[in-house]
Amino acid sequence: MGVGPSEFTWVSDLVRRESAIVLPPGKEYLVEARLLPLARAAGLAGVDAYIRAAQRPTSLAERRAIVEALTTNETSWFRDATVFASFRRDMLPRLLADRMAHRPLRIWSAAASTGQEAYSLAMLLIEELGPARRFEIIGTDIARGVLERARQGRYTQMEVNRGLPARYLVQYFQRAGTGWQVSPELQRNIQFRELNLAAPFPPGLPAFDVVFLRNVLIYFDTPTKQTTLRRVRQVMAPGGWLVLGTAETARGIDDGFELVRMGDMSAYRPVSGSAFGSASRPPTGQASGRPSVPSARSPSVPSARPSSTPPSGPSLQLSGRI
């Protein structure tokens, strides 16, 4: 039996209130599919019965489970290969020239899910920088269950088959029963923390050089998109980059960002005078005002690995939940 109208309305209101994700009419099938395993695990006859049980004042765990089930999205390794190729070829060399002489590169995977995006970035950075160079990746998500899986770094054979090149599997994973375990070399550069993008960001976030906020805004209404983009801009380092999903845009939503064509992808930079989360000094080698963006380089651009090793910066330390 499908999800009834009143039950769907209650679920959509709950999810929107807790995560700002909009479930419009017509998504009853999604609610049915995502909540059916929860209903079965609870020994209930169907999804409607589980939803009614979750409405009891004492059913906090059930409500949390509903939100997590409906805010967890499918992910894969190196999802949208053109984004990672352009990041390596076009964005990373500039970031290294501007940042790495002073401190480690800082990247935020803002919808980390089970960690594939963050670990994909770590593999790419180790390959470009060398294993001795420090960088910092923060992966955040609203769902505690997927974050715990990301921290563990253990994946099934089916999961590693989704986009992970064989050479990376050999180099950075070890067999763990029937699955695969991420190596400590990758895990040491990544922290996974709980964060709700639709709520005020906690104090103490560092200034990020790159924010990957992909395939999130499409689930928000316009006011939530505006608020989220403004908050993200405030925790970006001067000259930092924002990467959205291919179906997403900041244009017409937040005038504090400008669109820049970067190789085979589009990215966004805060415009001159918009709020940053750290000092307002322009990046090295750039005058104040809008950054000068050279034309996209061909795939034959040399490796971004610098020729000398700068002093390593302080390790990022965030205690507790962010």
Secondary structure, DSSP 8 states (H G I E B T S, - for coil): ----HHHHHHHHHHHHHHH-----TT-HHHHHHHHHHHHHHTT-SSHHHHHHHHTSTT-HHHHHHHHHHHH-----TTSSHHHHHHIIIIIHHHHHHHHTTTS-EEEEETT-TTSHHHHHHHHHHHHHH-TTS-EEEEEEES-HHHHHHHHHTEE-HHHHTTT--HHHHHHHEEEETTEEEE-HHHHTTEEEEE--TTS---TT---EEEEEE-S-GGGS-HHHHHHHHHHHHHTEEEEEEEEE-TT---TTT-TTEEEEEETTEEEEEE-TTS--SS-----TT--SSS--------TT------SS-----------S--
